[in-house]
Amino acid sequence: MKHLFGAASAVALTLACAAPAWAQGDSLKIGMTFQEMNNPYFVSMQEALMGAAEDLGAEVIVTDAGHDVAKQISDVEDMLQQDIDILLLNPTDSAGIEAAVRMAKEQGVIVVAVDANANGPVDTFVGSKNRDAGYQSCKYLAEELGGEGDVAILDGIPVVPILERVEGCKEAFGEYAGITLVDTQNGRQDRSVALGVVENMIQSHQNLVGIFSVNDGGAMGALAAIQGSGRDIKLTSVDGAPEAAEAIARGTPFIETTAQFPRDQVRVGLAMALAQKWGARVVPSVVPIDVMVVDAKNAADFSW
C-alpha cells in the first residue's frame, strides 16, 4: 500500500539523519496537542507516538484541547515553557491556532501539523487525503444503490478534514443523475448525538436509502438508528475504526468505511520533524497519506 511505502521512506530518512544525535546522547522533548481524545482515532495516534518516543528515549507531553482553541493555545504556551524541541499539532481550529504556531517558531521549535493543517509557518503537514476519502465512500454508496435514490450526509464539527470529506462526498454524488441529496445534518461526530439526528432524518425522509457519515463515531450512532427503524438504508463512512470494521464484517447496513491511518500519520509527522532537527535541508512541506476502502471483502482482517 502506498501509505506504508511513504511511511517507510520517511523512517529511513529519519534514521539516516538521527544516528549522530543518538550517538551524542542528546535529549529530546516532544509536545503533541490533540483537538480531542474522546475518539479511538486519536487514541491510536497517541499510542503510536508514545511507542515511537520510547524507541527514541524522548520525553512526551500530550494535551487534549477538547475542541477549545483557547485551551489549545494555552496548552502550547505551557509546552513552550517546558522547552519542547518539537510540536506535533492536531489543530481544533486551523485559523485560530496560528498565534500558537508563530509563538513556537519564534522559540525555534519545529512545528508539524498532523491530520489537519494549521495556518502560520508550519514546517510540514502530514494528513490523510480527506477529500479522496469522502469521495470514495460516497461513490461506493452510490454504486451500491445502483446510482439512484435519496441520500443524506451526517456532517460533523467544521474542521478542515471534515469539510474536505463532505466536499469529496458531494462531488461523488454529483456524478450520478439518479442520486438526490435530500438532507445534511450535524451529528458532531458523536455516537449519541448522531443517533438522535439520524432518527429524525429517517422519520423526515420516507424514501431515504443511503447515509454517509463523516466519521465512524457518528456512523455507529447512525447504524443504531437505522437498525431501530427497520428500514433498508445503507451506510458508509470515513475512518476505519475497529468497531466500524467489525460492524461491516457482520453484514449490517454499515457497508463501507474509507480507512485512514492515524498511526502512520503521527509516525511520519515525527519522522519529518526529526529529519529537520537533525540536519535534513530538504523536508517536504506536505506529506499526504493514502486512504483505503474497507468493505465486506476485507473488513474482518482490517486494523489500524
N, C-alpha and C positions, 0 to 999 in steps of 0.2 A: 504494500500500500504506500502511496506517495507520502502520506504524512509521516510514516515511520522512517522512510529514507531521508526525509528532511530532518527529522529529529536526530538520526544517526550522524548525518553530516555536521549538524550543529555541535553535537557532543564531541565528535572527532576534532573539530576546530578548537573547541574549548580545551580539550586535553593537551593539544599541541601548545596552546598559549599558557596553560596553567602550571606545567611542570616546574618552571623556575620559581614561581611563588610558593608552591608546596615545599620545594626543597629549602627555601629560606624560612619556612615555618611561619609565614605571615598569617595573622588572624584575619577573619572576615566576618562582618556583621551584615545580615540581610534583613530588611524590613519588607513585609508584604501586608498591604491593606486591601481587604475584600469589600465589595459592595454589600454582601450579605453572607452569612454562614448557615442560614436555615435552608440549605439546599444541598443535596448529595453531590451535585456537580462541583460546587466549590469545596466541599469537604474532601472529595477525592483529590482536588487540586492541592489543597493544603497537605494532605498525606504525602503526595509526590514531592512537594517542596521539602518537607521535613526529612524524607528519605535522602534526597539529594544533598541537603545541608549536612546530614550526618556523615555521608561519604566524604564531604569536603572538610569536615571538622569546623563548620561555620556555626555561628550563633544566629538564631532567627527570632524576629519579633513579628507576631501576627496580630492584626486587629480586624474587627468586624464593624463596618460603618452602619449597618442596619438601614441602608438606603438613605442615610442622612449625610449630605455633602458637608455640612458644617462640622459634624463629628469626624468625617474622614479627613478634612483639612487639619483639625486639631490632632488627630492620630498621627498624621505625617509630621507635624511640628514636634510632637513628643519623640518620634523616631529620630528626627534630626538632632535633637538634644542628646540622644544616646549615641550619636556618631555612627550611624549606619553608613556602609560603603555603597550598598545597592538598594534601590527602592523598586520593588515589584508592585505595580499599581493596577488594581482592578476597579476602575472608577465607577462610582454610583451616578455621577453626572459629569459627562465628558468636558463640558464647558466650565462648570462650576469648580472643578478641581484644578484649573490652570494655575491659580495662585500657589498651590502647594507644589506643583511641578516646578515652577520658577524658583521657589524657595530651595528646593532640593538641588537644583542645578547650580544655584549661587553658592552652595556649600560644597560643590564638587562631587555630588552624589550621582551615580549612574541611574537613570530612570528608564525602566522598561514597562510599558503598558501591556497587560495580559487580558485577553478575552474581549475587552472593549478599549478603544483608543481614548486618549486624553488630549485636550488642547495644550499648547505650550511646547517647550523644547524637549519632548520625549526622545530618547536615543533610539529606541526600537519599539515597534508594536508587533506583538505576536498574538494572533487571534484566528479563530475559525472563519471559514468562508460562510458567513451567516446568510447572506443573500442567496447563495447557492443552496444552503440547507433548506431555507423556506421554499425555494423553487422546486427542489427535488421532492419534498414532502407533498406539496400541493399538486405537482404533476402526477405523482403516484396516486393520490386520491382521485384526481380527475380520470385517470386511466381506469382505476378500479370501478368507477361509476359509469364507465362506458362513454365518457365525455358529455354526460347530461345530468342535470339535477340541480336542486337548490343546496347551496353550501354556506357555511358560516366560518368566521375566524374568531377564535378565542385569543384575544390580544393580551398584552401584559404591560409592565412598567415601561415607560417610553425612554429606555436607554438605547444606545446605538445598535447593539446586536439584535434587540427585539424589533426595532424599526426596520432593520435590514431583512430580517426573516419575513416580516409582513410584506415588504416590497417584493421580495422574491416570490412569495406565495401568490400575490395578486398578478404578477407577471405570468405565472404558470396558468392560473385560472383564466386569464385573458386570452390564452391560446385555444380555448375550447368554446365555440359559439353556444353550445348547449349548457354550459355551466353558468349558473347565476349566483353571484354573491349576494345573499339576502340579509346578512346581519354581521356586524363586528362589535363584540363587547369585550370589556376588560375583565379578565379573571385574575389579574395581578400575580400570575404565575404561582398561585396558591391553591392547594387542593380544595380546601373548604369553601373559599370564595368561588372558585370555578364551578363547584358542584351546584351552587345556587344559581349562578349565571346561566349555566347550560340547561338547567331545568326550565328556566324562563325562556330560553331560546327554543327549546323543544315544544313548549306549550304555545309559543307565538307563531311558529312556522310548521304547519302541518305537513308540508311537503319536504321538509329538511331531510337530506340523505347523507350529508357529509360535514365534518367539522375538522378544521385544522387548528391545533393549539400551538402557541409559540414556544412552549416548553413542556417537559414531561410531568412536572409537578401539577400544572393546570390540567394536563391531559388525564391524569389519574382521577381527578375530580370529575372531569367530563365523562370519563368511562363509567363512573358510578351513576351519573345522571342518565346516561344512555341505557345502561342495563336496567335501571329502575323504571324507565319509561316503557320498556318492551318494544321500542321502535327499532327498525333496521337502519341504523345510522352508522356509517363508517368514520373512523377517527385516525388522523395522522398527527405527527408532532415532530419536534426537534429536541435532541439532547443525547439520547442513547442511555438513559438511566437504567440501572439493573432491573428495577421493578417494571419499567416500561417493556424491556426485552422479555421479561417473564410473562407479562400480560399478552404480548404478541404471540409468544410461543404457545400459549394456552388456547389460541384460536378465538380470542374475544373480539369485539368490534374495533378494538385498537389494532390496526393492521400494519402500521409502519411508523418508525421514528428515524429521522436522519441523524445519525450519531455524530457527535463532536467528541474531541479527545482532550479533556481538561488536563490530564496528567502530562500529555505531550506538550501542551501549551506552556505550562509552567516550567517544565524541564528545558524546553527550547528557549524560553524567555530568560531563564537563569544562565543558560549557555551563552546567549548573546551578551548579557551583562558581564560575565566573566571574561569573555573574549576581549571586550573593550577594556576592562580593568587591567588585564594582564598583557596589553600591548598591541592587540589587533588594530590595524589602521583603517581597515575597511570592514564595517559591520553593517548588515542590511538594516534599512530603516523600517521595513515591513517584512514580516515572515508569515505568510498565510498557511494555515493548517487545513488540510483536506477533510472533507466530511464523507460519511458512508451511509448508504441506505441499509436499514436493518428491518427485515420483514420475516415472514414465517419460514423462509428458506434458511436464515442464518441466526435468528434470534436466540435459539436455545444455546448456542455456543458463544454468544457475544458477551463481552465485558469491557469496561473501560480499562 
